[in-house]
Amino acid sequence: MRKGKRLVALSAAILLIVVTCAACAKDKTVDIHNPEDIEFFENGELIALAMEMVPLTASPAMFTVQTPTAPGTRVETNQKVTIDYTNSADGYIMIKYLQTTNKQLRVIIKGPSNVQYQYSLRGNQTFEVFPLSDGNGSYSVGVFEQIEGTRYATSINATLSVTLRDEFAPFLRPNQYVNFSANSAVVTKATQLVTGKTSFEDKVTAIYNFVIETLTYDRQQAATVQQGYLPDVDAVLSRGKGICFDFAAVMTAMLRSQDIPTKLVIGYAGDVYHAWISVYSANGGWVNAIHFDGREWKRMDPTFEATGGQGAQQFIGDGTNYRSMYLY
């Protein structure tokens, strides 16, 4: 358990619409939204994959960002792919495709809960960071190369045994969905916002208020966003608008940069695909979708606050309308 003064939790999010996608209906066809359907096959065997949906719904001030590295001490590798799991205890692995390719590449990670996480991988011979969000236990990691359409061939499979340094490790560092560095504009802004503030509540509230007062919901982006979209947190901050995925990523990056354990959560708010934030409280554990008004903590979703009106509060209620699926 982390120690601190009256740690409480915040989370924030945005609301709008569902982008649907499904896999081909062939032998060994899989639907990525049903994790039980995915199996890991031998290298070269074909499977069908579809892109994940895009969620659209509308500390010390000088904390050092914990930058992921790939030292190569423990790896699984072949002629196509390297999986560096040297720092798996810190809640992440790094993967690099060793050949330059224009074909689509996918990473599938399944942890001890059997929830399946699917990511894109760039074919430019650079390492990317993937979180181990599922706690301690055995993880299956697969990398797949597109053959045609939704047909993919296995490039590498690996099984990793993971023991985290602590439960917060995956939720304090950058990853593909929450991609920031010590030089990121969101880190600079978060540091400015918390300078001079000593309590957890004041720091979290300052970042929360900045986001809901600075960013607006981008309906045009929501209508045109492509499958496989990943937030660029500095770009979102610069243009001052985005979809719920962007809001959640910006807030997560800001809070993590100040050593505040934060999950970017993707799931459903009612029946719409949604992204929000969960922040750790030493008193109450991980708590979703709440906001501190200066006197007490109340449930509040920033998107609803900006666009939902009075009806939004009835929907948010006690948080039972929120159903988590993926943690990043």
C-alpha positions as CSV (number, residue, x, y, z in Angstrom):
1,M,0.0,0.0,0.0
2,R,1.3,3.4,-0.8
3,K,1.5,5.9,2.0
4,G,0.5,9.5,2.0
5,K,-1.9,12.1,3.3
6,R,-5.6,11.4,2.9
7,L,-5.1,9.8,-0.5
8,V,-8.4,9.8,-2.4
9,A,-9.2,9.1,-5.9
10,L,-10.1,10.8,-9.1
11,S,-11.1,9.6,-12.4
12,A,-12.2,11.3,-15.5
13,A,-13.6,10.5,-18.9
14,I,-15.4,11.4,-22.0
15,L,-18.6,10.1,-23.7
16,L,-19.9,9.4,-27.2
17,I,-20.3,6.5,-29.5
18,V,-19.2,2.9,-30.4
19,V,-17.1,2.0,-33.4
20,T,-17.8,-1.6,-34.3
21,C,-15.5,-4.1,-35.8
22,A,-15.3,-7.8,-36.0
23,A,-13.1,-10.5,-37.4
24,C,-13.8,-12.7,-40.5
25,A,-16.0,-15.7,-40.2
26,K,-13.5,-18.5,-41.2
27,D,-11.9,-21.4,-39.5
28,K,-10.0,-20.1,-36.4
29,T,-11.7,-16.8,-36.9
30,V,-11.6,-14.7,-33.8
31,D,-13.6,-11.7,-32.4
32,I,-11.2,-9.5,-30.5
33,H,-14.0,-8.3,-28.3
34,N,-14.4,-11.8,-26.9
35,P,-11.1,-12.6,-25.3
36,E,-12.0,-16.3,-24.8
37,D,-12.0,-16.7,-28.6
38,I,-8.3,-16.0,-29.2
39,E,-5.8,-18.8,-29.2
40,F,-2.1,-18.7,-29.7
41,F,-1.0,-20.8,-32.7
42,E,2.3,-22.1,-33.9
43,N,4.6,-19.7,-35.9
44,G,3.3,-19.1,-39.3
45,E,-0.2,-20.4,-38.8
46,L,-3.0,-18.1,-40.0
47,I,-5.5,-16.4,-37.8
48,A,-8.0,-13.6,-38.4
49,L,-7.8,-10.4,-36.4
50,A,-9.8,-7.2,-36.4
51,M,-8.8,-3.8,-34.9
52,E,-9.9,-2.8,-31.4
53,M,-12.7,-0.3,-31.2
54,V,-11.8,3.3,-30.5
55,P,-13.4,4.7,-27.3
56,L,-15.1,8.0,-28.4
57,T,-17.5,8.9,-25.6
58,A,-18.1,12.3,-25.2
59,S,3.9,14.1,-5.7
60,P,7.2,15.9,-5.8
61,A,6.9,18.7,-8.3
62,M,10.1,17.6,-10.0
63,F,9.3,13.8,-10.0
64,T,11.4,12.0,-12.5
65,V,9.5,10.2,-15.3
66,Q,10.1,6.5,-15.1
67,T,11.3,5.9,-18.7
68,P,11.0,2.4,-20.1
69,T,14.1,0.7,-21.4
70,A,15.1,-2.4,-23.4
71,P,18.5,-3.5,-22.0
72,G,18.3,-6.9,-23.7
73,T,19.1,-9.0,-20.5
74,R,16.0,-11.2,-21.0
75,V,14.6,-11.6,-24.4
76,E,12.6,-13.9,-26.7
77,T,13.6,-13.4,-30.3
78,N,13.8,-14.8,-33.8
79,Q,14.6,-13.4,-37.2
80,K,11.5,-11.2,-37.2
81,V,10.8,-10.0,-33.7
82,T,12.4,-9.3,-30.4
83,I,10.4,-9.3,-27.1
84,D,12.5,-7.7,-24.3
85,Y,11.0,-8.6,-20.9
86,T,14.0,-7.6,-18.8
87,N,11.7,-5.1,-16.9
88,S,8.6,-7.2,-16.6
89,A,8.7,-6.7,-12.9
90,D,8.2,-3.0,-13.6
91,G,5.0,-3.7,-15.4
92,Y,6.0,-3.6,-19.1
93,I,7.7,-5.3,-21.9
94,M,9.2,-3.8,-25.1
95,I,8.7,-5.3,-28.6
96,K,10.5,-4.5,-31.8
97,Y,9.9,-5.8,-35.3
98,L,13.3,-6.4,-36.8
99,Q,12.4,-5.9,-40.4
100,T,11.0,-2.8,-42.1
101,T,7.5,-3.5,-43.4
102,N,4.4,-1.7,-44.5
103,K,2.2,-4.6,-43.5
104,Q,0.0,-4.3,-40.4
105,L,1.5,-5.9,-37.3
106,R,-0.5,-6.8,-34.2
107,V,0.6,-7.7,-30.6
108,I,-1.7,-9.8,-28.5
109,I,-1.1,-10.1,-24.7
110,K,-3.2,-12.3,-22.5
111,G,-2.5,-12.3,-18.7
112,P,-3.7,-14.5,-15.8
113,S,-7.3,-13.2,-16.0
114,N,-7.5,-14.3,-19.6
115,V,-8.5,-10.8,-20.7
116,Q,-6.9,-10.3,-24.1
117,Y,-5.2,-7.0,-25.1
118,Q,-4.6,-6.2,-28.7
119,Y,-2.2,-3.5,-30.0
120,S,-0.7,-2.3,-33.2
121,L,3.1,-2.5,-33.7
122,R,5.1,-0.3,-36.1
123,G,7.3,-2.0,-38.6
124,N,10.1,0.5,-38.4
125,Q,12.6,-1.5,-36.3
126,T,12.0,0.5,-33.1
127,F,11.0,-0.7,-29.6
128,E,7.5,0.1,-28.4
129,V,6.2,-0.3,-24.8
130,F,3.3,-2.6,-23.8
131,P,1.9,-2.8,-20.2
132,L,1.4,-5.9,-18.2
133,S,-1.9,-4.7,-16.7
134,D,-3.1,-8.0,-15.3
135,G,-0.9,-8.4,-12.2
136,N,1.3,-11.3,-11.3
137,G,1.1,-14.6,-13.2
138,S,1.6,-16.1,-16.6
139,Y,1.3,-14.0,-19.8
140,S,1.1,-15.2,-23.4
141,V,2.5,-12.7,-25.9
142,G,2.1,-13.1,-29.6
143,V,3.1,-10.9,-32.6
144,F,1.2,-11.3,-35.9
145,E,1.9,-10.1,-39.4
146,Q,-0.9,-9.3,-41.9
147,I,-1.1,-11.6,-44.9
148,E,-4.3,-10.1,-46.4
149,G,-7.3,-8.3,-45.0
150,T,-7.9,-9.7,-41.5
151,R,-5.7,-12.8,-42.1
152,Y,-2.6,-12.7,-40.0
153,A,0.3,-15.1,-39.6
154,T,2.1,-15.7,-36.3
155,S,5.6,-14.2,-36.2
156,I,6.4,-15.2,-32.6
157,N,4.8,-16.5,-29.5
158,A,6.2,-16.3,-25.9
159,T,5.1,-17.2,-22.4
160,L,6.3,-15.1,-19.6
161,S,6.1,-15.5,-15.8
162,V,5.6,-12.1,-14.3
163,T,6.1,-11.0,-10.7
164,L,5.6,-7.2,-10.3
165,R,7.6,-5.1,-7.8
166,D,4.3,-3.8,-6.7
167,E,0.7,-3.6,-8.0
168,F,1.2,0.0,-9.1
169,A,4.2,-0.7,-11.5
170,P,2.2,-0.9,-14.7
171,F,0.3,2.3,-13.9
172,L,3.2,4.7,-13.2
173,R,5.0,4.5,-16.5
174,P,4.4,5.4,-20.2
175,N,3.1,2.9,-22.6
176,Q,1.7,2.8,-26.1
177,Y,-1.7,4.1,-25.0
178,V,-0.3,6.7,-22.5
179,N,2.8,7.8,-24.4
180,F,4.8,10.5,-22.7
181,S,8.4,11.3,-21.7
182,A,10.2,13.7,-19.3
183,N,10.2,16.3,-22.2
184,S,6.5,16.1,-22.9
185,A,4.4,19.2,-22.8
186,V,1.8,17.4,-20.6
187,V,4.5,16.7,-18.0
188,T,5.7,20.3,-18.0
189,K,2.1,21.5,-17.6
190,A,1.4,19.0,-14.8
191,T,4.5,20.1,-12.9
192,Q,3.4,23.7,-13.2
193,L,-0.1,22.9,-12.0
194,V,1.1,21.0,-8.8
195,T,3.9,23.4,-7.9
196,G,3.4,24.7,-4.4
197,K,0.6,22.2,-3.7
198,T,1.3,19.7,-0.9
199,S,-1.8,17.6,-0.6
200,F,-2.8,14.8,-2.9
201,E,-6.3,16.3,-3.2
202,D,-5.0,19.7,-4.3
203,K,-2.7,18.1,-7.0
204,V,-5.4,15.9,-8.4
205,T,-8.0,18.6,-8.4
206,A,-5.6,21.1,-10.2
207,I,-5.0,18.6,-13.0
208,Y,-8.6,17.6,-13.2
209,N,-9.9,21.2,-13.4
210,F,-7.3,22.1,-16.0
211,V,-8.3,19.3,-18.3
212,I,-12.1,19.9,-18.1
213,E,-11.6,23.7,-18.5
214,T,-9.0,23.5,-21.3
215,L,-10.1,20.6,-23.5
216,T,-13.3,20.4,-25.5
217,Y,-15.0,17.4,-27.1
218,D,-14.1,17.1,-30.8
219,R,-17.2,15.7,-32.6
220,Q,-15.6,15.9,-36.0
221,Q,-12.7,13.7,-34.8
222,A,-15.3,11.3,-33.3
223,A,-17.0,11.0,-36.7
224,T,-13.8,10.4,-38.7
225,V,-11.4,8.6,-36.3
226,Q,-9.9,5.4,-37.8
227,Q,-9.6,2.1,-36.1
228,G,-6.2,1.7,-34.5
229,Y,-6.1,5.3,-33.4
230,L,-3.7,6.1,-30.5
231,P,-3.7,9.4,-28.6
232,D,-0.8,11.9,-29.0
233,V,-1.1,13.6,-25.6
234,D,1.0,16.6,-26.5
235,A,-0.9,17.1,-29.8
236,V,-4.2,16.9,-27.9
237,L,-3.0,19.5,-25.4
238,S,-1.8,21.8,-28.2
239,R,-5.1,21.7,-30.2
240,G,-7.2,21.8,-27.0
241,K,-9.7,19.2,-28.1
242,G,-10.2,15.4,-28.5
243,I,-12.3,12.4,-27.9
244,C,-12.7,10.6,-24.6
245,F,-9.7,8.4,-25.3
246,D,-7.6,11.6,-25.6
247,F,-9.0,13.1,-22.4
248,A,-8.2,9.9,-20.5
249,A,-4.7,9.6,-22.0
250,V,-3.8,13.3,-21.2
251,M,-5.0,13.0,-17.6
252,T,-3.4,9.7,-17.1
253,A,0.0,11.0,-18.4
254,M,-0.2,14.1,-16.2
255,L,-1.1,12.2,-13.0
256,R,1.5,9.5,-13.6
257,S,4.2,12.1,-14.3
258,Q,3.6,13.3,-10.7
259,D,4.0,9.7,-9.3
260,I,0.2,9.2,-8.8
261,P,-0.8,5.6,-9.8
262,T,-3.5,6.0,-12.5
263,K,-5.2,3.5,-14.8
264,L,-6.6,4.4,-18.2
265,V,-9.7,2.3,-18.3
266,I,-11.7,1.4,-21.4
267,G,-15.1,-0.3,-21.2
268,Y,-18.7,0.7,-21.3
269,A,-20.6,3.6,-19.8
270,G,-24.1,2.2,-20.1
271,D,-24.1,0.7,-23.6
272,V,-21.5,3.0,-25.2
273,Y,-17.8,2.4,-25.5
274,H,-16.0,4.8,-23.2
275,A,-12.6,5.7,-21.7
276,W,-12.1,7.0,-18.2
277,I,-9.6,7.1,-15.3
278,S,-9.1,5.3,-12.0
279,V,-6.8,6.7,-9.4
280,Y,-5.5,4.9,-6.4
281,S,-6.6,5.8,-2.9
282,A,-4.8,4.3,0.1
283,N,-8.1,4.4,2.0
284,G,-10.4,3.1,-0.7
285,G,-8.2,1.3,-3.3
286,W,-8.9,2.0,-6.9
287,V,-11.9,4.3,-7.4
288,N,-13.5,5.3,-10.7
289,A,-15.1,8.5,-11.9
290,I,-14.9,10.9,-8.9
291,H,-14.2,14.5,-8.5
292,F,-13.2,16.7,-5.5
293,D,-15.2,19.9,-5.2
294,G,-13.0,21.4,-2.5
295,R,-15.1,20.0,0.4
296,E,-15.9,16.4,-0.6
297,W,-15.5,13.9,-3.3
298,K,-18.4,13.5,-5.7
299,R,-18.9,11.3,-8.7
300,M,-18.3,13.3,-11.8
301,D,-17.5,12.5,-15.4
302,P,-15.8,15.5,-17.2
303,T,-17.4,14.9,-20.5
304,F,-20.9,14.8,-18.9
305,E,-20.0,17.8,-16.9
306,A,-19.1,19.7,-20.1
307,T,-22.0,18.5,-22.3
308,G,-24.4,16.3,-20.4
309,G,-26.4,18.7,-18.2
310,Q,-28.5,17.7,-15.3
311,G,-29.4,14.2,-16.7
312,A,-25.7,13.3,-16.6
313,Q,-25.6,13.2,-12.8
314,Q,-28.4,10.6,-12.7
315,F,-26.6,8.5,-15.2
316,I,-23.2,8.7,-13.4
317,G,-24.9,7.9,-10.0
318,D,-22.9,5.5,-7.9
319,G,-20.7,4.3,-10.8
320,T,-22.6,1.1,-11.4
321,N,-23.2,2.2,-15.0
322,Y,-19.5,1.9,-15.7
323,R,-18.1,-1.5,-16.7
324,S,-14.4,-1.9,-17.1
325,M,-12.9,-4.2,-19.8
326,Y,-9.3,-3.1,-20.3
327,L,-6.7,-1.4,-18.2
328,Y,-3.7,0.5,-19.6
